[in-house]
Amino acid sequence: DNSHYLGGSQRVAFGEGGVDDAEDADVVIHELGHGLHDWVTNGGLSQVNGLSEGIGDFVAQSYSRSLNQWDPGDPQYHWVFSWDGHNPFWGGRITNYGATWPGGLVGQIHTDGQIWATCMMKVWNAIGRDLTETAHWEGIGMTNSSSNQNVAANAVFQAAIDLNYPTPTLQTMRTRMVSCGYTLP
């Protein structure tokens, strides 16, 4: 379907076929996530290790999960693109992806981005949507076009420190992020 964010013009484009992409709120929010990534980095959006794909998936999943439509035991709880994907046309993506950084990288931005989205949703589950998204966007704003997922993880963690998150919250974040393979201080 080839929906995408157009960095130069700061526009999003939506594909058709099977399920038209713009019919799925996750696709719309995912593409807007690229736009937010581009904006908070002043044009420094990074696709190193699929970072921006992971950011888009995280933002879409954060929104979807906040609707409380599924229980944690339901497969749909971890689905990104629950309308456009996970059907006969396309398998979609997930946020309970089993690979970790860096050993699980396969060199495909959409696949590798699932590592980032899965990790951020682990943090989201542990400390909640508001704290996770606030630290996430503050941290991503400290990255640039050459930042990989580990650099972004450190930036998000540093943002949480700078935002004066309580020590138990920081410890929880660190534990979740290290379990994803990221190296944090």
Secondary structure in CASP SS format (residue, H / E / C, confidence):
PFRMAT SS
TARGET T0000
AUTHOR 0000-0000-0000
METHOD secondary structure of the structure
MODEL  1
D C 1.00
N C 1.00
S C 1.00
H E 1.00
Y E 1.00
L E 1.00
G C 1.00
G C 1.00
S C 1.00
Q C 1.00
R E 1.00
V E 1.00
A E 1.00
F C 1.00
G C 1.00
E C 1.00
G C 1.00
G C 1.00
V C 1.00
D C 1.00
D H 1.00
A H 1.00
E H 1.00
D C 1.00
A H 1.00
D H 1.00
V H 1.00
V H 1.00
I H 1.00
H H 1.00
E H 1.00
L H 1.00
G H 1.00
H H 1.00
G H 1.00
L H 1.00
H H 1.00
D H 1.00
W H 1.00
V H 1.00
T C 1.00
N C 1.00
G C 1.00
G C 1.00
L C 1.00
S C 1.00
Q C 1.00
V H 1.00
N H 1.00
G H 1.00
L H 1.00
S H 1.00
E H 1.00
G H 1.00
I H 1.00
G H 1.00
D H 1.00
F H 1.00
V H 1.00
A H 1.00
Q H 1.00
S H 1.00
Y H 1.00
S H 1.00
R H 1.00
S H 1.00
L C 1.00
N C 1.00
Q C 1.00
W C 1.00
D C 1.00
P C 1.00
G C 1.00
D C 1.00
P H 1.00
Q H 1.00
Y H 1.00
H H 1.00
W E 1.00
V E 1.00
F C 1.00
S C 1.00
W C 1.00
D C 1.00
G C 1.00
H C 1.00
N C 1.00
P C 1.00
F C 1.00
W C 1.00
G C 1.00
G C 1.00
R E 1.00
I E 1.00
T C 1.00
N C 1.00
Y C 1.00
G C 1.00
A C 1.00
T C 1.00
W C 1.00
P C 1.00
G C 1.00
G C 1.00
L C 1.00
V C 1.00
G C 1.00
Q C 1.00
I H 1.00
H H 1.00
T H 1.00
D H 1.00
G H 1.00
Q H 1.00
I H 1.00
W H 1.00
A H 1.00
T H 1.00
C H 1.00
M H 1.00
M H 1.00
K H 1.00
V H 1.00
W H 1.00
N H 1.00
A H 1.00
I H 1.00
G C 1.00
R H 1.00
D H 1.00
L H 1.00
T H 1.00
E H 1.00
T H 1.00
A H 1.00
H H 1.00
W H 1.00
E H 1.00
G H 1.00
I H 1.00
G C 1.00
M C 1.00
T C 1.00
N C 1.00
S C 1.00
S C 1.00
S C 1.00
N C 1.00
Q H 1.00
N H 1.00
V H 1.00
A H 1.00
A H 1.00
N H 1.00
A H 1.00
V H 1.00
F H 1.00
Q H 1.00
A H 1.00
A H 1.00
I H 1.00
D H 1.00
L C 1.00
N C 1.00
Y C 1.00
P C 1.00
T H 1.00
P H 1.00
T H 1.00
L H 1.00
Q H 1.00
T H 1.00
M H 1.00
R H 1.00
T H 1.00
R H 1.00
M H 1.00
V H 1.00
S H 1.00
C C 1.00
G C 1.00
Y C 1.00
T C 1.00
L C 1.00
P C 1.00
END
